[in-house]
Amino acid sequence: MDPIQLLGLAAGSLTTAAFFPQVLKTWKSRSAKDLSLGMFSLFSVGVLLWLIYGFVVKDIPVIAANSITLMLASTLLFFKLRFKD
């Protein structure tokens, strides 16, 4: 794997991992009142488009990071809709 792909994997890993604390906090507290439905909706659509782009250009770091990020952002959207405050 070349250094540019490693850089992409490192960047994708860090930005994706940044969602884990929010998912865990929301799950434990059973509260999503401070999460913006609009922001996470737009963000999820944007990540989905990045994922499609990654498949089109066959870019593994883009595919890997955005697959996991979409799952985490979708989980937060689900919590926002599920945990009515």
N, C-alpha and C positions, 0 to 999 in steps of 0.2 A: 504494500500500500504506500502510495507516495505521500510526501509531507503535506501537500495541500488537502488530500483526503483526510489525513489525520487531524489537521487543523479544523476541518469541517465537522468531523466526528466529535472533537473536543468541544467546539462551540455549541453544537447541537445537544450534546450531553448536558452541558451546564445550563443552557436555557430551558431545556426540558425538565431537568432536575429541580429547577426553581419552582415548579408547580407542585411538587410533592408536599411541602409544608402546608400549602393552602388547602390541598385536598384533605390531608390528615386533620387539620384544624377544623375544617368545615364538617367532616365526618364525626369527629369527637364531640363538637359542640352542638351538632344537629341544627346549626343556624347558618343561613346564607344571606341574612338580611343586608350585610354590608357589601355583597357582591353585586356588581352591575349586570343585569340581564342583557342589556344592550351591548355592553362591551364584550362580554363572553360570547354572545351570539355572533357579533361581527368578527371577533378573533377566531372563533371556530370555523367560520366560512373561509377566512383568510388562510388558516392552517390547512384546510381541506384543499384549497387551490394550490398551495405550496406542495402538498403531497402529490396532487395530480401532476404538477410541473416536474417533481422529482422522478415520477414514473416515466414521463415523456422523455426527459433527458437522461434517464438511467443513472441518477446520482444517488448512490447509496446513503451518504450522510444526510441528504435532504429527505429521503424516504424514511430512514430510521427515526430521525429526530421528529419529523412531523407526524409520523404514525403514532408515536407515544404521546406527543403533545396534544394531538387531536383527541386521543383517549382520555387524557387528564382534563382537558378543557371541557370535553363532553360530560365527564363525571361532575365537574363543577356546575355545568348547566343543569344537569339532572338534579343535583342537590338544591340548586336555586328554585327549581320548580317543585321539588318534593318537600323541602323543609319550609313550609309556609310559616312565617313569623307573625 
